[in-house]
Amino acid sequence: MPKENAEFIACMEDVLDVYECPYDETHPVVCIDEKPYQLLGEAREPLPMRPGDDQKTDSEYVREGTCSIFVFTEPLGGTRHVSVREHRKATDWAEEIKYLSDVMYPKAEKIILVMDNLNTHKPASLYKTYPPEEVRRIIKCLEIHYTPKHGSWLDITEIELNVMTRQCLTRQINNLDILRQELSTWEMERNNSVSKILWPLKTTDARVKLISLYPSIIKSDL
Protein backbone atom coordinates (compact mmCIF):
# COMPACT_ATOMS: atom_id res chain seq x y z
CA MET A 1 0.00 0.00 0.00
CA PRO A 2 1.47 3.41 -0.94
CA LYS A 3 2.61 5.96 1.63
CA GLU A 4 1.19 9.45 1.96
CA ASN A 5 -1.32 9.09 -0.83
CA ALA A 6 -3.80 11.96 -0.79
CA GLU A 7 -5.81 10.55 -3.70
CA PHE A 8 -6.21 7.22 -1.91
CA ILE A 9 -7.29 8.99 1.28
CA ALA A 10 -9.84 11.17 -0.53
CA CYS A 11 -11.57 8.16 -2.10
CA MET A 12 -11.29 6.05 1.06
CA GLU A 13 -12.88 8.64 3.34
CA ASP A 14 -15.65 9.22 0.80
CA VAL A 15 -16.49 5.49 0.81
CA LEU A 16 -16.19 5.20 4.59
CA ASP A 17 -18.63 8.08 5.04
CA VAL A 18 -21.10 6.21 2.83
CA TYR A 19 -20.77 3.08 4.98
CA GLU A 20 -21.54 5.08 8.11
CA CYS A 21 -24.92 6.23 6.78
CA PRO A 22 -27.90 4.60 8.53
CA TYR A 23 -30.09 2.19 6.59
CA ASP A 24 -32.54 3.97 4.30
CA GLU A 25 -34.63 1.89 1.90
CA THR A 26 -35.22 4.95 -0.30
CA HIS A 27 -31.44 5.44 -0.63
CA PRO A 28 -30.00 1.90 -0.55
CA VAL A 29 -26.21 1.53 -0.39
CA VAL A 30 -25.24 -1.13 -2.91
CA CYS A 31 -21.76 -2.45 -3.66
CA ILE A 32 -20.84 -4.17 -6.92
CA ASP A 33 -17.89 -6.30 -7.89
CA GLU A 34 -17.13 -9.00 -10.39
CA LYS A 35 -15.06 -12.17 -10.38
CA PRO A 36 -13.54 -13.99 -13.36
CA TYR A 37 -14.24 -17.70 -13.21
CA GLN A 38 -12.63 -20.62 -15.01
CA LEU A 39 -15.00 -23.40 -16.04
CA LEU A 40 -13.29 -26.75 -15.54
CA GLY A 41 -14.28 -30.28 -16.56
CA GLU A 42 -12.95 -33.66 -15.50
CA ALA A 43 -10.21 -35.15 -17.68
CA ARG A 44 -11.32 -38.60 -16.47
CA GLU A 45 -14.53 -39.80 -14.91
CA PRO A 46 -14.34 -39.91 -11.07
CA LEU A 47 -14.22 -43.37 -9.51
CA PRO A 48 -17.56 -44.61 -8.11
CA MET A 49 -18.06 -43.70 -4.46
CA ARG A 50 -18.02 -46.44 -1.86
CA PRO A 51 -19.75 -46.26 1.55
CA GLY A 52 -17.58 -44.34 3.99
CA ASP A 53 -15.17 -43.03 1.32
CA ASP A 54 -14.79 -39.62 -0.27
CA GLN A 55 -15.19 -39.38 -4.01
CA LYS A 56 -11.87 -39.92 -5.80
CA THR A 57 -11.16 -37.59 -8.71
CA ASP A 58 -8.17 -37.16 -10.99
CA SER A 59 -6.00 -34.08 -10.51
CA GLU A 60 -6.08 -33.33 -14.23
CA TYR A 61 -8.84 -31.15 -15.65
CA VAL A 62 -10.10 -29.76 -18.94
CA ARG A 63 -10.52 -26.03 -19.45
CA GLU A 64 -14.04 -25.28 -20.64
CA GLY A 65 -13.72 -21.52 -21.04
CA THR A 66 -14.09 -18.52 -18.78
CA CYS A 67 -16.93 -16.29 -17.63
CA SER A 68 -17.56 -13.38 -15.28
CA ILE A 69 -19.62 -13.44 -12.08
CA PHE A 70 -21.28 -10.13 -11.15
CA VAL A 71 -22.37 -9.62 -7.55
CA PHE A 72 -24.48 -6.81 -6.06
CA THR A 73 -24.54 -6.55 -2.28
CA GLU A 74 -26.74 -4.33 -0.11
CA PRO A 75 -24.85 -4.68 3.21
CA LEU A 76 -27.46 -3.22 5.56
CA GLY A 77 -30.45 -4.65 3.68
CA GLY A 78 -29.05 -8.17 3.81
CA THR A 79 -29.67 -8.85 0.14
CA ARG A 80 -27.49 -9.68 -2.82
CA HIS A 81 -27.88 -10.53 -6.49
CA VAL A 82 -25.59 -12.74 -8.57
CA SER A 83 -25.45 -13.11 -12.33
CA VAL A 84 -23.14 -15.01 -14.65
CA ARG A 85 -22.06 -13.58 -17.99
CA GLU A 86 -19.93 -15.02 -20.74
CA HIS A 87 -17.88 -11.83 -20.98
CA ARG A 88 -16.76 -8.82 -18.97
CA LYS A 89 -17.47 -6.10 -21.50
CA ALA A 90 -18.77 -2.56 -21.11
CA THR A 91 -22.17 -3.71 -22.35
CA ASP A 92 -22.31 -6.45 -19.71
CA TRP A 93 -21.71 -3.93 -16.93
CA ALA A 94 -24.26 -1.54 -18.44
CA GLU A 95 -26.95 -4.24 -18.59
CA GLU A 96 -26.26 -5.14 -14.96
CA ILE A 97 -26.60 -1.50 -13.90
CA LYS A 98 -29.91 -1.19 -15.76
CA TYR A 99 -31.13 -4.32 -13.96
CA LEU A 100 -30.07 -2.76 -10.67
CA SER A 101 -32.06 0.42 -11.24
CA ASP A 102 -35.11 -0.98 -13.04
CA VAL A 103 -35.61 -4.40 -11.42
CA MET A 104 -33.86 -4.46 -8.05
CA TYR A 105 -34.62 -0.92 -6.86
CA PRO A 106 -37.26 0.65 -9.11
CA LYS A 107 -38.79 2.65 -6.24
CA ALA A 108 -35.54 4.00 -4.78
CA GLU A 109 -35.12 7.77 -4.85
CA LYS A 110 -31.38 7.28 -5.31
CA ILE A 111 -29.14 4.20 -5.37
CA ILE A 112 -25.83 4.84 -3.59
CA LEU A 113 -23.44 2.72 -5.64
CA VAL A 114 -19.95 1.75 -4.43
CA MET A 115 -17.53 0.05 -6.82
CA ASP A 116 -13.94 0.00 -8.00
CA ASN A 117 -12.62 2.21 -10.78
CA LEU A 118 -12.39 -0.50 -13.44
CA ASN A 119 -12.28 0.79 -17.00
CA THR A 120 -15.77 -0.55 -17.79
CA HIS A 121 -17.32 0.82 -14.57
CA LYS A 122 -18.12 4.18 -16.12
CA PRO A 123 -21.24 5.99 -17.36
CA ALA A 124 -19.59 5.80 -20.80
CA SER A 125 -20.37 2.07 -20.83
CA LEU A 126 -24.07 2.91 -20.61
CA TYR A 127 -23.76 5.17 -23.66
CA LYS A 128 -22.21 2.27 -25.57
CA THR A 129 -25.28 0.18 -24.81
CA TYR A 130 -28.40 2.39 -24.65
CA PRO A 131 -29.81 5.55 -26.25
CA PRO A 132 -28.75 8.84 -24.55
CA GLU A 133 -32.15 9.55 -23.04
CA GLU A 134 -32.22 6.08 -21.47
CA VAL A 135 -28.71 6.55 -20.12
CA ARG A 136 -29.59 9.86 -18.49
CA ARG A 137 -32.63 8.26 -16.85
CA ILE A 138 -30.47 5.49 -15.37
CA ILE A 139 -27.65 7.79 -14.26
CA LYS A 140 -30.09 10.08 -12.46
CA CYS A 141 -31.03 7.07 -10.30
CA LEU A 142 -27.42 6.64 -9.19
CA GLU A 143 -24.94 8.28 -6.85
CA ILE A 144 -21.57 6.71 -7.63
CA HIS A 145 -18.66 6.40 -5.19
CA TYR A 146 -15.41 4.80 -6.36
CA THR A 147 -12.99 2.92 -4.13
CA PRO A 148 -9.39 4.14 -4.46
CA LYS A 149 -6.83 2.53 -6.71
CA HIS A 150 -5.31 -0.45 -4.87
CA GLY A 151 -8.20 -0.18 -2.42
CA SER A 152 -10.53 -2.94 -3.60
CA TRP A 153 -10.73 -4.16 0.01
CA LEU A 154 -12.98 -1.15 0.64
CA ASP A 155 -15.68 -2.71 -1.57
CA ILE A 156 -17.92 -4.75 0.74
CA THR A 157 -18.77 -7.08 -2.12
CA GLU A 158 -15.22 -8.45 -1.76
CA ILE A 159 -16.46 -10.01 1.49
CA GLU A 160 -19.50 -11.45 -0.26
CA LEU A 161 -17.34 -12.87 -3.03
CA ASN A 162 -15.15 -14.62 -0.47
CA VAL A 163 -18.22 -16.16 1.19
CA MET A 164 -19.60 -17.22 -2.19
CA THR A 165 -16.29 -18.82 -3.19
CA ARG A 166 -16.03 -20.81 0.07
CA GLN A 167 -19.65 -21.95 0.10
CA CYS A 168 -20.33 -22.52 -3.57
CA LEU A 169 -17.23 -22.67 -5.76
CA THR A 170 -14.94 -25.21 -4.10
CA ARG A 171 -15.60 -27.89 -6.71
CA GLN A 172 -15.07 -27.91 -10.45
CA ILE A 173 -17.99 -26.66 -12.54
CA ASN A 174 -17.80 -27.20 -16.28
CA ASN A 175 -20.65 -25.23 -17.84
CA LEU A 176 -22.58 -21.98 -17.46
CA ASP A 177 -25.98 -23.57 -16.82
CA ILE A 178 -24.74 -25.53 -13.80
CA LEU A 179 -22.84 -22.49 -12.50
CA ARG A 180 -25.93 -20.28 -12.79
CA GLN A 181 -28.06 -22.88 -11.01
CA GLU A 182 -25.54 -23.27 -8.18
CA LEU A 183 -25.19 -19.52 -7.67
CA SER A 184 -28.93 -18.92 -7.87
CA THR A 185 -29.48 -21.44 -5.08
CA TRP A 186 -26.72 -19.85 -3.02
CA GLU A 187 -28.16 -16.36 -3.58
CA MET A 188 -31.63 -17.47 -2.48
CA GLU A 189 -30.32 -19.10 0.70
CA ARG A 190 -28.22 -16.04 1.60
CA ASN A 191 -31.12 -13.68 0.99
CA ASN A 192 -33.56 -15.84 2.96
CA SER A 193 -31.20 -15.68 5.93
CA VAL A 194 -30.96 -11.86 5.53
CA SER A 195 -27.19 -12.00 5.98
CA LYS A 196 -26.09 -8.43 6.66
CA ILE A 197 -22.56 -7.06 6.62
CA LEU A 198 -21.55 -4.41 9.14
CA TRP A 199 -18.44 -2.54 8.04
CA PRO A 200 -16.13 -2.14 11.06
CA LEU A 201 -13.77 0.63 9.91
CA LYS A 202 -14.98 4.20 10.43
CA THR A 203 -13.36 7.37 9.15
CA THR A 204 -12.13 8.33 12.61
CA ASP A 205 -10.58 4.88 13.02
CA ALA A 206 -8.85 5.09 9.65
CA ARG A 207 -7.16 8.35 10.63
CA VAL A 208 -5.46 6.46 13.45
CA LYS A 209 -4.90 2.98 12.04
CA LEU A 210 -3.87 4.17 8.57
CA ILE A 211 -2.08 7.33 9.60
CA SER A 212 0.92 6.52 7.38
CA LEU A 213 -1.29 7.04 4.32
CA TYR A 214 -2.20 10.57 5.30
CA PRO A 215 0.04 13.33 3.90
CA SER A 216 2.09 15.25 6.44
CA ILE A 217 0.90 18.84 6.44
CA ILE A 218 3.51 21.46 7.34
CA LYS A 219 2.04 24.87 7.99
CA SER A 220 4.43 27.75 7.36
CA ASP A 221 4.38 30.85 9.57
CA LEU A 222 2.42 33.70 8.04
JOFEN-V410747 format. One record per backbone hydrogen bond with DSSP energy under -0.5 kcal/mol. CO is the residue of the C=O (numbers start at 1). NH is the residue of the N-H. E is the energy in kcal/mol with one decimal. If there is no record, write none. Layout:
co: [CO | CO]
nh: [NH | NH]
e: [E | E]
This chain:
co: [4 | 5 | 6 | 7 | 8 | 9 | 10 | 11 | 12 | 13 | 14 | 15 | 16 | 18 | 24 | 26 | 26 | 28 | 28 | 30 | 31 | 33 | 35 | 37 | 37 | 39 | 41 | 47 | 50 | 55 | 56 | 60 | 62 | 65 | 67 | 68 | 68 | 69 | 70 | 71 | 72 | 73 | 73 | 74 | 74 | 75 | 79 | 81 | 83 | 85 | 89 | 90 | 91 | 92 | 93 | 94 | 95 | 96 | 97 | 98 | 99 | 99 | 100 | 105 | 110 | 111 | 111 | 112 | 112 | 113 | 114 | 115 | 116 | 118 | 120 | 122 | 122 | 123 | 123 | 124 | 126 | 126 | 131 | 131 | 132 | 133 | 134 | 135 | 136 | 138 | 139 | 141 | 143 | 145 | 148 | 151 | 152 | 154 | 155 | 156 | 156 | 157 | 158 | 159 | 160 | 161 | 162 | 163 | 164 | 164 | 165 | 173 | 175 | 176 | 177 | 178 | 179 | 180 | 181 | 182 | 183 | 184 | 185 | 186 | 187 | 188 | 189 | 190 | 191 | 194 | 197 | 200 | 202 | 203 | 205 | 205 | 206 | 208 | 210 | 210 | 211 | 212 | 213 | 215 | 216 | 217 | 218]
nh: [6 | 9 | 10 | 11 | 12 | 13 | 14 | 15 | 16 | 17 | 18 | 19 | 20 | 21 | 27 | 109 | 110 | 30 | 112 | 114 | 73 | 71 | 69 | 39 | 67 | 64 | 62 | 56 | 53 | 57 | 47 | 43 | 41 | 39 | 37 | 70 | 85 | 35 | 83 | 33 | 81 | 31 | 75 | 78 | 79 | 197 | 74 | 72 | 70 | 68 | 93 | 94 | 95 | 96 | 97 | 98 | 99 | 100 | 101 | 102 | 103 | 104 | 105 | 108 | 112 | 113 | 143 | 30 | 114 | 145 | 32 | 147 | 118 | 121 | 122 | 125 | 126 | 126 | 127 | 128 | 129 | 130 | 134 | 135 | 136 | 137 | 138 | 139 | 140 | 141 | 142 | 111 | 113 | 115 | 151 | 154 | 155 | 156 | 158 | 159 | 160 | 161 | 162 | 163 | 164 | 165 | 166 | 167 | 168 | 169 | 169 | 40 | 179 | 180 | 181 | 182 | 183 | 184 | 185 | 186 | 187 | 188 | 189 | 190 | 191 | 192 | 193 | 195 | 194 | 196 | 199 | 202 | 206 | 207 | 208 | 209 | 210 | 211 | 213 | 214 | 214 | 4 | 5 | 217 | 218 | 219 | 220]
e: [-0.7 | -2.3 | -2.5 | -2.0 | -2.8 | -2.9 | -1.5 | -2.2 | -2.8 | -2.1 | -1.4 | -2.1 | -1.1 | -1.4 | -1.5 | -1.6 | -1.7 | -0.6 | -2.5 | -2.7 | -2.8 | -2.7 | -2.9 | -0.6 | -2.0 | -3.1 | -2.8 | -0.5 | -2.5 | -0.6 | -2.0 | -1.0 | -3.2 | -2.7 | -2.5 | -0.6 | -2.9 | -2.4 | -2.3 | -1.8 | -2.1 | -3.1 | -0.8 | -1.6 | -1.2 | -1.8 | -3.0 | -2.8 | -2.8 | -3.1 | -2.0 | -2.4 | -2.3 | -1.9 | -2.3 | -2.1 | -1.9 | -2.2 | -2.2 | -2.8 | -2.3 | -2.1 | -1.9 | -1.0 | -0.6 | -0.9 | -2.4 | -3.1 | -0.5 | -3.0 | -2.2 | -2.3 | -0.6 | -1.4 | -1.8 | -1.7 | -0.6 | -0.9 | -1.4 | -1.2 | -1.4 | -2.9 | -0.7 | -2.2 | -2.6 | -1.5 | -2.1 | -2.9 | -2.0 | -1.5 | -1.8 | -3.3 | -2.3 | -1.8 | -2.0 | -2.1 | -2.0 | -0.7 | -2.3 | -1.3 | -1.3 | -2.8 | -1.8 | -2.1 | -2.7 | -2.5 | -2.1 | -2.5 | -2.2 | -0.7 | -1.3 | -2.1 | -2.0 | -3.0 | -2.1 | -2.7 | -2.6 | -2.3 | -2.1 | -2.2 | -2.8 | -2.2 | -2.2 | -2.5 | -2.6 | -2.5 | -1.4 | -1.5 | -1.1 | -0.9 | -0.6 | -0.6 | -2.5 | -1.7 | -1.5 | -3.1 | -2.3 | -1.0 | -2.0 | -0.5 | -1.2 | -2.0 | -1.4 | -0.5 | -0.6 | -0.6 | -0.6]
